[in-house]
Each structure stands twice: as structure tokens, then as C-alpha cells.
Amino acid sequence: MTTYDRALVWFRRDLRSFDHAALHHALASAKQVYCVFIFDKEILTPLLAHGSLDQRVAFIHASLLELDAELRQHGGGLIVQHAHAAQAIPALAQTLNVDAVLCNHDYEPYAQQRDQQVADALSKQQRKLFSFKDQVIFEKDEVLSLAGKPFSAFTPFKNAWLKKFQPSPGMLDSSLIPHFAIKPKRGQFALPSPMPAMPSLSEMGFDEVDLAAQHLPTGMQGGQQLIDDFLPRLSRYGEARDFPSIKGPSYLSVHLRFGTVSIRSLARHAMDAIRSGTRADGAAVWLAELVWRDFYFMILHHHPQVASGASFKAEYDRIAWEEGEHADELFQAWCDGRTGYPLVDAAMLQLNHSGYMHNRLRMVTACFLIKDLGIDWRRGEAYFARMLNDFDLSANNGGWQWASSSGCDAQPYFRIFNPITQSQKFDSEGKFIKRYLPQLDKLDAKHIHAPWLAPSMTLEMAGVVLGKHYPEPIVQHDEARKKTLARYAVVKKS
């Protein structure tokens, strides 16, 4: 890059002061570096239509306070505005008289449109916008088939992805993942005068949230805390990750979403464990989960139509979903955790209460909505997008299209999860169910997965009256399965 007098680093979904591509390049190329984050009204205003309580906005705000404090230790600080980013960034660049704005790639359609608007506005001012890869290991066209085509199935993509880190057979080399050093010179960080105060949550229309009560540590320190907690558990990840009642996942998804951790650092942890043979099995499974992130970002890049509701497999858009008042009632029961299927209901209550849902349960609840209730997967996708703390468009869309069998490398349409057997397999003792459905606490492990099948005496002894303490099932799975196979017949005939 050319050397500049002044540069502006635009933070977005990369809220950290270490191993940060745009910040690294700014410090390497500019004599003075300003830093900014915009609470983009184009994104936040629609959120307020659903209420003033949003844990994601609170998470961002808390993480920005930490980032600002960290930058101040190096003589800088973070300019934070509540504005329309497409207008605010060029205006700030002009006010600060910077030569260039640096940021990291964002792959979502709105972000790309916004960034193009910013680039065009800066160009008219004779300024430049530079963007760098930061939130993935490989992006866009960096992993292609031998024919030079993008992959549409995960396993061959993963194999090609791994080959880039295999200098010798079976040997992964974490040293091939770059680390972006952040080494500011004395006085290199710059601040406007006067430095504007960071807008509060209330000033932006949002409520304060006790994130500690939600067990949601924020910022760089929160991300590192979760990493330190997870790495000793890494060896068991492959077996433990599917059981919602035990501490199996890393719980890092929200930190990956907002970039308070570095994806490169996580990949290095996984690869080092694989190379050393320590915790290798669990590390390989975890690394594959990180590769899934790259895969879905790649799909979004090459198939942007999926972001606007189109099925990856176009023929699946011919499916006729349930509609009308009854379908709305079924959908609301699913949202509220009132389906009569305990594992599904407990998972939805977990989501509604905490903004988090265990990954296995995301599959179970999605498949139930689509293939037991016959509801369009897009309605579930939108609900998850509104409720999940770690909502990421590419992964959320990919997961819902996988469940509906309409996406790339999706489960076959005739594979229909049985919510009862899923419950018996992954929450055999009902520990997770009882955490969110305490009214079923006295049911034994045999009957808690399907209370309507329990003998009346068993229900009476457990203090459960179906329809009063807990709902009857809103559908019968066996009947719903037949309807689903008939519904998907239009795909089979194509």
C-alpha cells in the first residue's frame, strides 16, 4: 500500500485491537490513524420494530467500551456514531481529512451495497476505500474444485480447504495462517478534538441488558475467557457437542460473529492440537465447524440469491407450504415453545430467554417447523435472525436450507427427524428439558420425551395435566411425516 498522512479504520464485525487486518495495514501505511464504529441506523432501526430490548446491540456496545479503552492505552480512542453509515463514513473522512478509509470485508448483500456507496462517495472526494480479508480463513474464489468451479458440497470443499494447510501428507501447519501484528508508533493514533462521547444504549432507543446474568461475556476479554475455558475440553468436543445438557460447545459463536476473537487464532489452536496429537480428534471436529463458516460465506458470495429468500435448489421453491390462520397458530406455538414436544419447546424457550440455542437443537427445531408443521423455512429463518445473539446471515440461511433440504449439501427431503427419538438420544435423562420446562420435572426419563404417551397414573403422580400444565402435541409426528413426503413430491417428480 501507498504511504498516507492520515487513515481511518472503520470497525464493523471485527471488534478487537489484535490480529486485525485493516488496523494492521493502517498502522503500516499511515502516519496518523483514526478509528471509528458506526451504529448503523439502516440495521438498528428495523430492530426497534420488535422492541427496545436487543442483546446483540448491548453486546456490541459493551465490546466497544472495551475496544475504546484498549485503544486509549495506545494514545488513541474509538469514534462512535449513531448514524447512517453510508453517509457518515464519507462525512467523517472529509472532516478528519484522511487520505484513505480501511476496513475488513463484509460479505452480506446490504454490507456490500453500503460499502460500494461509501467507496463511490470517497472517490468523489479523491479518497480511497481499502478492504481486507479478516473474518474467514479462505474466501470467495480461494477454494475451488480442480475444474476451477465453486463447491456446492461441504466435504470436498473441506478437503480442498485442508490441503492448503498440508505441506506434507497428514500434517497441518498453523504457521501458514498469517498473524496481523498491531504495533502502533508513539503518537500514531489520532483523535478528533473534541472527542465525541459514545452514544448510550438509551440514546439509540435500546434498553440496558444484564449480559452477565445471561452468561454472555463481552468483548475481547470475554472471548479469551471462553477460549481458555474451552481448550481443556477440546478433546471431548466431538462427542460432547451434541448433548445440550452438558458443557460441550465452545460458546464462541457470538464472538466470531462480532469479531471479538480472531478466526485465525482459533484455527491455529485447532491445527496445533491436530499436529501435536493432543486432543486431535476433538480438534479435527472443531476445525471442521470453522470450515463450515467459510463454506457458507463462499456460498453466499457465489449464490447471493439465497439471501433474498431463494432456495439454493430452485426446484424446491415449488413446494406448497401451509398457509392461513391455522398455519399462523402453529408457527406461533413453535415460537412460544408450546408444541407439546418437550425437546422442541425447551429449545425454543432457551432461545427466547437467552438468545442462544444449542446447535443440535437448531437442527431439531428447524426440522420440526418444516417437516412436522409444514411451515415455510423462511419464517423460521427470519425468527432465528431476530432472536439469535450470534445471528449470521450466511450460516443461518445455510442451516435453514439444510433442514428444508433445499440448500447445498442438505439432508435428503425424506430424512425427517423424529423429535421424540432425537430427545431420547440427545437428552436421554431429560435434564435439558427439565431446565426449561420445570412443570415436567417429576416425569421419569422414559416418559418425559412424549408426555401424552405416559399412563394417566404416571402423569397424575408427576402433577402434570396435559392441556393445563403442558400442551397436548399440536401434530402427530407419523401423520405429519406422511404429509411432508407428499408435500415434497413435486421435487421428486422434477
N, C-alpha and C positions, 0 to 999 in steps of 0.2 A: 504493500500500500504506500501511497504518497505520504509524505510528512505534512501535517497540518498544524496550524497555530492552535485551533480550538475544535474540539469534537464533543458531541452529545451522545451519551449512551442511553438508549431507550430500553428500559427493562419492561418485560411483558410477562411471560410464563417462565421466568428464569431468575427467581428472587433470591439470589445469593451473590456473595462477593468473592467466590473462589471458583477455579476451574470454569470460567465463564468466557466463552469465545469472544463475544463482542467487546466486553470490558478489556480482555487481554489485548485485542487488536487496537483498541482506542489508546490504551496506555503505551503501546508500542509505536504508535504513529502520530500522536498529538502532544503538543506542549502543555495544553490545558484540557482537562476532561471534566465535563458536567455530566450529571446522572439524573434521569427523570423516570417517573412512573405516572401513567395516566389511568385513573379510574374512568374507563371509557363509558360515557353515557349511552352509547349505542348498545352496549352489552348490559349495563346495570338497569337502565330504565325499564326494559321488559321484565326483569326480575321482580321489580316492585309491584307489578301487577298481581303477583302471587303473595304479597305481604312484605313486611319490613324486616322479617327475620330470615337471614341467609348466612349459614355458617361459612360458606365459601368466601364471601366478602369479608367477614370477620377474620377468617384465616389469613387472607391476603393482607388486611390492614395490620394485624399483629406481626406478620412476617416483614412488612415494610418498615415498621418501627425498629425491628432488629437490624435490618439491612441499613437503614439510615444511621443507626448508632455505630455500626461497623465501619461505614464509610467515613463517619466523623472522626474515628480514631486515626484515619489516614489523612485528615485535613480536608475531607470532602463532606458530602451530605447528599441527600436524595430530595430532589424537587418532586413534589406530589401534587397533582391537579385532578379535579373532578370536572371533566370536560369531554368534548367530542375529540377523540384522538386524531382523527384525520385533519382537523383544523388546528388543534392545539400544538402538535409537534412542529409543523412548519412555522407557526407563530412564535413559538419559543426559540426555535433555531434562529429566527431573524432577530429576536430580542437579544439573545446571547451572542449573536454574530459568529456562530460556529461555521466551520467550513464543511463539516460532514456530520451526519447522524448515523450511528451504528447500532444495530440490533441483531437479534437472532431469529432464524427462520420460524415462521408460524405457518402451518400447512392447511389450516381451515379456510374455507371459501371466503367468509367475511374478512378474516385477517389478511388474506392475500389481496382482496379488493381494497381494503383500508391502506395497506402498505403501498399499493400502486398509486393511490391518491396522494399519499404522503410523498412518494418519490417524484411524482409529477409536479407537486407544489414546490418541493425543494429545488427541482431542476429549474423552475422559473426564477428562483432566487439565486441561481448559479451555485447551488449547494448539492451535495451528493448524499444518497442513502446507500449504506452498505449493510448486507445481511449475511449471517454466518450460520452454519450447521451447529446445533448445540443440544437439542433435546432428544436426539436419536444417535445411534452409532452409525447406521447407514441410512441414506435417504434416497428418494426419487429413483434415479436410474443406477444407483451404485451396486445393487444386487440384481442381476438379470440372469435369465436362463442362458444355456450355451448358444441358443439361437438369437440371443440379444433381445429377448422379449421379457416383459414383467411377469412375475409368477402370479398364479391365481390359486395355488395350493400352498399351505404352510410348510409341510415337511421338506419339499425340495428347496423352498426359499430358505429355511433354516439351515439346511445342509450347505447351500451356497454361501450363506452368511458366515457360517463357521469356518469355511475354507479360507476366508480372508484372514483368519487368525490362526492358521495351522501351517507354520513354516515347515513342519515335519509331521508325518502321519501320527494322529492322535495327540499332538502336542499343541495346546493353545498357549498363545503368548500375549499376556496382558500388556507387555511393553509396547505393543503395536497400537494401543489406544492412546491417543495424544492427551496430554495434560496441559491446560492453558494456565500458565503461571500469571499471577496478578502481583506485579511488583511496581507500585507507583513511586515515582521520584518525589523528592521533597518539594512540596508546593504544586505538584502536578494536578491534583484535584482542585476544581474551582467551584465557587458558589456565587449565585447572583446576590446582589445587595439591593434591598434587604431580602433575606431568605424567607420565602412564604411558609407559613405554618402548614403542616399536613392536615387536610380536612378530616374531621372526625366522622365516625360512622353515622352519628345522628345528623350531621350537616349534609350527608349524602342521602338521608332518608331511611337508614338502616338501624336496627336495634343492636345494642351491645349483646354479646354472646359469651357465656362462660364456657370457653372451649376446654378448659381443664376438666370441667365436670363431664364433658363428652369424651374424655381421654384422647384428646386431639392436640398433641404438642405441635407448636407452630414454629415456623422459621427454620433457619439453618441449624440452630441448636436442637430443635425438636426432631429434625430429620436425622441428625447424627445420633441422638438418643435412641431412635428406633433402629438405626443400623447397628449400634452397639448391642442392643437387646437381641437383634435377630441373628447376627452372625454365629453366636454359640449354638443356635437352634438350626443352623443351616443343614446339618447332616440329616435331620429328620423331616426336612421340608417336603420331600417327595411323598411321604406317607401322611404327614400331619395336615397338609394344606387343604384336604377335602373335608375335614371334620370341624364344623362350626363351633362346637363346644370346647375345643382346645385351642391353645395358642400356637397355631401353625403358620399363618401368613406373616409377611414382613410388615404389613400395615403401612407400607411406604407409598401407596398409590397416590394419595393426595399430595405428597411431597414431590413425587415425579411430575404430577400434573402442573404444579406451580413452580417447579424448578428450584426448590429449596435444598434439593440434593442433586448431585451430578450423575447422570446416567452413565457417564464414562467411569466414574468411580465405582458404581455398583457393578458394572460389567467386569472391572478389574478384580473386584472382590470375588466374583463368581469364577473367573478364569484362573485366578491364583489358587483357589481351592481345588479346582479340577486338576491343575498342573501338579500340585503337591500331593494329590491323592487324599488330602484331608477333607472330609465332608464332601467328597467328589460327587456322589450320587445325588444328594440333595442340591448341590450347586449346579449340576447339569440341568436339573428340572427348573430351577430358578432362572438360570440363564435363558432357557427356552421361553420362559414367561416374558423376559425382557425382549427377546427376539420377536415375540408376538406384537409388542408395541411398534417396533419398526415395520413389521408386516402390515399392520393396519394403517400406519401412516403412508406406506407405499401404495396401498390400495386406494386410499383417499386421493393421493396425488394423481394416479393414473385413471381413476374412475370417480371423478368429482360428483357425478350424478347421484351417487349414493347419499350424499349429504343433503340432497333435496327430496329424499323420500323414495327414490327409485330403487328397485331391487337390483342387486348385482346380476342375478339371473333374471333377465327381463320377463321370461315366461311366467314367473311367479307373481307378477303383477296382475295376472288374470284371475287369481283366487278371489272368490267372493267371501268376504268376512261378515260376521254377524253385525247387524246394524239395528238401530231403533232403540226404543225405551228399555227393552229388556237387556239389550247388549250394554247400554249405559249403566244399568243396575249391576250387571255382572262385573263390569270394569270398576265401578266404584267399590264393590265388595272386595275386589282384588287389591285396590289401592289401600283400603282401610284395614286389610287383614281380617276379613270376615267371610272367607270362602268355605270354612268348615274343614279344611285340610290343615292340620296343625303346623306342619313344617313350612308350608307356604305362608300361612298367616304370621307365624313367628318371624319369618324373614322380612315380610313387609313391615311389621311393627318395628323391627330393628332398623330398617331403612328410615321409616318415618320419625323415629325417635332420635337417631344418631347421625343420619346422613351417610351411613356406611352399610354395606351389605357384603357378606362373605361371598367369594367368587363362585363356589359350588352352588350357593343359594340363588345367585343371579341366574344361573342356568335353569335351576328348578322352577323359579317363579316365572321366568320368561316362557319356558316351555308350557307351563300351566296356563298362562294367559292365552297363548297362541293356540295350543293344541288340545286343551281341555275346555276353554271357554270360547274358542273360535274368534277371538278379538284380534283385529289388525295389529301386527307387531309394532307399527309406527306409534300407536297410542302408548304402548309400554315404553318404547324408546324415549318418547317425549316426557313421560313421567319420571323415568330414571334421570334424564337430563336435568330435570328441575330439582330432584331430591338428592342426588349423589354428590357428596363433597368432592369426590375425585372425578367428576364427570369430564370425560374427554371424548370429543365428537367421534373420532375415528374408532376408538376401542368400543364405545357404547354402540355405535352403529354396527360395527363388526360383530359384536356379541349378539345383538338382537337379530341380525340377519342369519347368524349361525343357528340360533334357536328356531327361527322360522324356516330354515332350510333354503332360504332364498339368496344366501350370501356365498362368498368364495369359500371353498373348502368347508361347507356347512354340513351339519348332520343330515343324513337322508330324511326325506319327508316322512317316511314310515317309521322312523325311530322316534317314539313318543315316550318321554319319561313318565313313569308311574309315580305319582307323588307319594304314594304310601311306601312302596319299596325303596324309593330314594330316602325317605325318612328312616326306615328301618336300617338301611345300610350306613347312612352317614350321621345319624343321631340315635343310635340304637337304644340308648337308655332314656332318651327324651330330655337330656339335660339342657340342650339349647331351647327346645320347645318350652320347657317349664320356666326358663328365664324370662320369656316374653309373654307367656300365657300361664300365669300363676294359678288361674282357675282350674287348670288341668294337673296341678302339682301332685295330687293324690292318685292319679291314674298310674297303673303299673306300666312297665316297659312294653308289655305285649299289646296293650290297648290304646296307648297314648297316640299312636300314629294314625288311628282311624276310630275315634271315639264312638261313632254311630254303629260300629260293628260290635261294640262291647255289650255284654249281657246287662240287662237293666239293673240287676243287683250290683254289678261292678260299678256302674255309673252312680247308683244311689250311695254306695259306700264311699265313693270319691267326692260326693257332694256336687255332682255335675248333672244339670238338667239341660239336655240339648234343646236349643231354641231359646233358652233363658240365659244360662251361664256361658254357653258356647254354641255357635250356629250349627245347624244341620248342613251337610255338604250342599253347595249350590248346584253341583253337577255330579253325575255318576261317571267315574273315570272310564269304565268299559264302554258305556254308551257314547261318551264324548270321543273316545278313540275311533269308533266306527264313523262318526260324523266327520272327523278330521280326515280319515282316509278317503271318504267320499269328496270332501272339500278340495283335497289335493289331486283329485283325479284329473283335473284339467291340465295339470303339469305332467302327469304320467302319460297322457294322450299326445303330448306335444313331441 
